[in-house]
């Protein structure tokens, strides 16, 4: 908290995006999280991604479950649609919303508690369906809202603030996502906006389920010595494997990347994701390679980050299920409900 | 790869420059600090803080050239600057009796006799700085009343006499001797009177003439602006003809046209050679003149005076056309001629200093334009013990510059009399004091107030012309004061960053309402570092704050001082108090701050 609300400034010469909006037009209400919380940086990165992509705030949907991370949907894109849903049930809420209106841009914000404990089944099934959304998992290894108990992502040997040691193995959202069939698997860090903002942009433009596991330190309960999700630990073991940049359809690819190092991937909207491999021998388009790379990084005590896996070929949920492109609220009632005669005709076909 | 070295915040100029208004003020008045006093209702404190720098807050709160306002940070955030000058007048208008806080006449003098020639702002500042230290100061003035151009060239409807006299009397009460009606007619004989130092503050009293055809045919009706204003101020002139033309469009022209209206002119036209963008007058003085229905005609170049039987009847002008590129005139041509009838012409086309009373053999050297050779730091002339200041030193500037010259000359005179080299001057110092009082509590009002600049109310036009000395500006109302003080961004409360405490959580970067900071890898140049910021434009002189290396990643925190609002949200958001909001007090030494102990050397 701060003593007053971030003021809106009628700034001269403020930078604007393609819609003529300023970055502050993508802000929400003032964060009530602890000062220094990683989540606030993730919030800023999400707002910046929407700003840079010039998506009208009212054409976005932000959804979340319960927890510190889930509070953050209030702190950006104040004009967007959205809801705080039941604990761990954000994916089914989002799935339903997407079925009703696929024309909007969906972003879900969750945490390691909401996603890896109570909501683990929901998350995996949304991945399996390839629902077209970005799922930001703000991962800090503790239940911050209930004062710092270990969560399911806490590493073995990591200590709580008062010294208790975690003995149980952690769940890795990226490994689970690969197993469940997610088509965009990324890991990042709240402290690395240069990596995170382009990742969120690429995820928003990817047609399918994009999970971004963001290490987002809990400044109050898990930022001490002995924690493996602290700022200091993350900066120390941070390793960038693949950098992803989104290039819009109209833009030419700037050739400041060395040839052979960069892999462009075509997207459905005609844009591209440029994958810049920082580890030359790694192929982020291979599921098997991604598995082995992530597993190997654990042994090497690395926090492997970047766009770890990308599959642009798999159809998303709406396409697989032949859902309407048109939002249901724009389809006339007579078409939505053709009446008892049409029902009879349909039923007759099943006899 | 080279690296930008971290900002040295102990360099007294670094944070001083961030306080744009104070940096732009020749006397470096601590503007935000006195505005905070006004906000607290501490008008006397505000006045005294002003007086320490600029000596004449009541005068300058009305007629200062306001170099501070175009510099004001607020103009880089929104359209209009804080009404700094008006708030200075607020301090002067609402203060209590402050006499007890001023230096007293010393019980005994130090035996050093200082002569000050000309009773204007420069001489009075020298006296103000030296008399309390024991110097016997005598001011010589040729006119019957003191004030210099503040009296003779600034009309009383802008600067009431009682305001001027109050501030002059504060200085005279320190034991300064003022000799009126005492012109110095020969420097040679004056120097023989054995003063320990002589200060020349005689201004730029010679108004420029315009030697066009017909100039000398008219027996009357053609006036030199500053001479005419002086003659009005001393009540030798109390009327003017019906139709008046003012030649020139500087601030003197504005005073001439408005004074003409008050002496009975029915039509007053200000004739400008160039378009409005090239006017020398301050925007607010132009507005005030136009409010009084003065016509300002552009692109009229004076050609000849027209007389009939020795009587001025009009003036002819070339009609000009200009080619302007990027604010500069690239070509000009005459497109016609126009005659404008008039009864009087007032020439307000500039003024210069003039020293017919300084003989060539005094040892005081002049350059080829007959301007004295004066050192820009010490204000000494080529003759030991003789100093110049104000307009007489480097030509016409303004009151606030004259005050600053006076402060610097006083240091030199003090050093001269104490046997200290003139160049041995105390450097500026900066003192940083945390404003933190508790969680999210600071010693200043840090929340941003988006209010627009308050407008100064003027006395009605009907009442305005009844008397020559009716003050036009009414001063700010309590409501206007309360709003205007909150517009100040407190640029002197600085964001000071302690890199070793930073955990690189980015909280400050995310909260900043103007996105003026970020963490990035150090780079080979400041320009390269700036590209890490969303808006990397950098107006001249606006610094980039660069921290030492951060402990976790070795990157650096950078901050663009250009658009920072000093709202303190970065410090409120910082979990480790790596950011602090610290008040920077710039200590600018005057004569009293020069160390006496060194005199023995």
HADDOCK unambig.tbl for C-alpha pairs under 7 A between the chains (distance, minus, plus):
assign (segid A and resid 2 and name CA) (segid B and resid 440 and name CA) 6.46 0.50 0.50
assign (segid A and resid 2 and name CA) (segid B and resid 572 and name CA) 5.76 0.50 0.50
assign (segid A and resid 2 and name CA) (segid B and resid 573 and name CA) 6.48 0.50 0.50
assign (segid A and resid 3 and name CA) (segid B and resid 440 and name CA) 5.56 0.50 0.50
assign (segid A and resid 4 and name CA) (segid B and resid 447 and name CA) 6.65 0.50 0.50
assign (segid A and resid 6 and name CA) (segid B and resid 511 and name CA) 6.98 0.50 0.50
assign (segid A and resid 6 and name CA) (segid B and resid 513 and name CA) 6.21 0.50 0.50
assign (segid A and resid 7 and name CA) (segid B and resid 448 and name CA) 6.45 0.50 0.50
assign (segid A and resid 7 and name CA) (segid B and resid 513 and name CA) 6.51 0.50 0.50
assign (segid A and resid 10 and name CA) (segid B and resid 78 and name CA) 6.37 0.50 0.50
assign (segid A and resid 11 and name CA) (segid B and resid 77 and name CA) 5.01 0.50 0.50
assign (segid A and resid 11 and name CA) (segid B and resid 78 and name CA) 5.90 0.50 0.50
assign (segid A and resid 12 and name CA) (segid B and resid 76 and name CA) 6.58 0.50 0.50
assign (segid A and resid 12 and name CA) (segid B and resid 77 and name CA) 5.54 0.50 0.50
assign (segid A and resid 12 and name CA) (segid B and resid 78 and name CA) 5.77 0.50 0.50
assign (segid A and resid 15 and name CA) (segid B and resid 535 and name CA) 6.56 0.50 0.50
assign (segid A and resid 35 and name CA) (segid B and resid 507 and name CA) 6.82 0.50 0.50
assign (segid A and resid 35 and name CA) (segid B and resid 573 and name CA) 4.93 0.50 0.50
assign (segid A and resid 35 and name CA) (segid B and resid 574 and name CA) 6.10 0.50 0.50
assign (segid A and resid 35 and name CA) (segid B and resid 575 and name CA) 5.29 0.50 0.50
assign (segid A and resid 36 and name CA) (segid B and resid 505 and name CA) 5.59 0.50 0.50
assign (segid A and resid 36 and name CA) (segid B and resid 507 and name CA) 5.14 0.50 0.50
assign (segid A and resid 36 and name CA) (segid B and resid 573 and name CA) 6.62 0.50 0.50
assign (segid A and resid 36 and name CA) (segid B and resid 574 and name CA) 6.11 0.50 0.50
assign (segid A and resid 36 and name CA) (segid B and resid 575 and name CA) 5.14 0.50 0.50
assign (segid A and resid 38 and name CA) (segid B and resid 505 and name CA) 6.30 0.50 0.50
assign (segid A and resid 40 and name CA) (segid B and resid 507 and name CA) 6.86 0.50 0.50
assign (segid A and resid 41 and name CA) (segid B and resid 506 and name CA) 6.25 0.50 0.50
assign (segid A and resid 41 and name CA) (segid B and resid 507 and name CA) 6.53 0.50 0.50
assign (segid A and resid 41 and name CA) (segid B and resid 510 and name CA) 6.22 0.50 0.50
assign (segid A and resid 44 and name CA) (segid B and resid 510 and name CA) 5.94 0.50 0.50
assign (segid A and resid 191 and name CA) (segid B and resid 504 and name CA) 6.74 0.50 0.50
assign (segid A and resid 191 and name CA) (segid B and resid 505 and name CA) 5.91 0.50 0.50
assign (segid A and resid 191 and name CA) (segid B and resid 506 and name CA) 6.47 0.50 0.50
assign (segid A and resid 231 and name CA) (segid B and resid 503 and name CA) 6.54 0.50 0.50
assign (segid A and resid 232 and name CA) (segid B and resid 552 and name CA) 6.18 0.50 0.50
assign (segid A and resid 235 and name CA) (segid B and resid 552 and name CA) 6.56 0.50 0.50
assign (segid A and resid 235 and name CA) (segid B and resid 553 and name CA) 6.73 0.50 0.50
